[in-house]
Amino acid sequence: EAANDVDAILAGKTAQVDWVRFTHGDGGVRRPDLGKGIYRALFLKLEAHATEEQVAQFEEDLIGLAAYIPEILNWRRSRTDASGGAAAWTFVWEQEFTAVDDIKGPYVEHPYHWGYVDRWFDPEMPCRIIATTLCHTFTGIDRSLIAAG
């Protein structure tokens, strides 16, 4: 399995490796022709107490980010088939941006983000259903990974 190959290659070179296997879920493509940009993936872990209704609303709210934040050029939300690392990851939230500053500014500072989406992550909110342990990654890309399917 590919995960074992990656583990063998990285053995002794990293403190920890987090990985997920997933089938592409819901998303959208605003810029299929994206050249140089930033690919961001966030691994999330659903808490055991989450109800089906809460999960459905969370999924809707997450996908809704793209409707309000034009800096999200391409996006996809998927449920995992398998995972490893710091947590039993249950979701992958992928996005593509033009630059890192689009993530640090317009994305995380947008009222929709902190008003609708952050509540699912906030330990002080009674509706929280996402564990506080996250795996947030991003890298430069030369073409859209999401549009490529």
C-alpha positions in Angstrom: 0.0 0.0 0.0 1.2 3.5 -0.8 1.0 4.6 2.8 3.5 2.0 3.9 5.9 3.1 1.1 5.6 6.7 2.3 6.2 5.7 5.9 9.3 3.8 4.9 10.7 6.7 2.9 10.1 9.2 5.7 11.2 6.9 8.6 13.6 8.8 10.8 13.3 12.0 8.8 10.1 13.4 10.2 8.4 13.5 13.6 5.1 12.5 12.3 3.3 11.8 9.1 -0.5 12.4 8.7 -2.2 10.9 5.7 -5.7 10.3 4.3 -7.2 8.2 1.5 -10.5 9.5 0.1 -12.8 9.6 -2.8 -13.4 13.1 -4.2 -16.5 14.7 -2.6 -18.5 17.8 -3.4 -16.8 20.9 -4.6 -16.5 23.4 -7.3 -14.1 24.9 -9.9 -14.0 28.6 -10.5 -10.6 28.6 -12.2 -9.9 25.3 -14.1 -7.0 27.1 -15.8 -5.2 28.0 -12.6 -1.5 28.0 -13.2 0.8 28.9 -10.3 -1.1 29.0 -7.0 -1.5 27.6 -3.6 -3.1 24.2 -2.7 -4.3 23.9 0.8 -5.7 20.7 2.5 -7.1 20.6 6.0 -7.7 17.2 7.7 -10.5 17.3 10.2 -11.8 14.8 12.8 -15.4 14.6 13.5 -16.3 14.1 17.2 -18.3 11.0 18.2 -21.2 13.0 19.7 -22.0 14.7 16.3 -25.5 14.1 15.1 -26.4 13.4 11.4 -28.1 16.8 11.3 -25.1 18.6 12.6 -22.8 16.9 10.2 -25.1 17.8 7.3 -25.1 21.4 8.3 -21.4 21.5 8.8 -20.8 20.0 5.3 -23.2 22.6 3.9 -21.5 25.5 5.7 -18.0 24.4 4.6 -19.0 24.2 1.0 -20.7 27.6 1.4 -17.4 29.3 2.0 -16.8 29.5 -1.7 -20.0 31.4 -2.4 -18.8 34.2 -0.1 -15.1 34.2 -0.5 -14.0 34.7 -4.2 -10.4 34.1 -3.3 -11.2 30.4 -3.0 -10.7 29.5 -6.7 -11.3 25.7 -6.5 -12.6 23.6 -3.6 -13.6 20.2 -2.5 -14.9 18.6 0.7 -14.5 14.9 1.0 -15.0 12.2 3.6 -12.0 9.9 4.2 -11.9 6.2 3.5 -8.8 5.7 5.7 -6.3 7.8 7.6 -3.3 7.9 9.9 -1.3 10.2 12.0 -2.3 12.4 14.9 -6.0 11.5 14.6 -8.5 9.3 12.8 -9.2 12.0 10.2 -12.8 12.0 8.8 -12.8 14.9 6.4 -10.5 16.6 3.9 -11.2 20.2 3.0 -9.2 21.2 -0.1 -8.9 24.7 -1.7 -6.8 26.4 -4.2 -5.8 30.1 -4.0 -3.6 32.5 -6.0 -1.4 33.3 -3.0 -0.8 32.5 0.7 -2.1 36.0 1.6 -5.5 34.9 0.2 -5.7 32.3 3.0 -4.3 34.5 5.8 -6.5 37.5 5.0 -9.8 37.2 2.9 -10.3 33.5 3.8 -9.8 33.3 7.6 -11.0 36.9 8.3 -14.2 36.7 6.4 -17.4 37.0 8.5 -18.9 33.8 6.9 -15.8 31.9 8.0 -15.8 33.0 11.6 -19.6 33.3 11.9 -20.7 30.0 10.3 -17.8 27.7 10.0 -15.6 28.4 13.0 -18.5 27.6 15.4 -18.1 23.9 14.5 -14.4 24.0 15.6 -14.7 26.3 18.7 -14.4 24.5 22.0 -16.5 27.2 23.7 -19.5 26.6 21.4 -22.0 24.0 22.3 -22.5 23.0 18.7 -18.8 22.1 18.2 -18.4 18.8 16.4 -14.9 19.0 15.0 -11.9 18.0 17.2 -9.4 20.7 18.1 -6.6 18.6 16.6 -6.2 19.7 12.9 -3.7 18.9 10.1 -3.3 22.0 8.0 -1.1 21.8 4.9 -0.4 23.9 1.9 2.1 23.9 -1.0 2.8 25.8 -4.2 1.3 24.3 -7.4 1.9 24.8 -11.1 -1.6 23.8 -12.1 -4.9 23.0 -10.4 -5.0 19.7 -8.7 -8.7 20.0 -7.9 -9.8 20.9 -11.5 -7.7 17.9 -12.8 -10.1 15.7 -10.7 
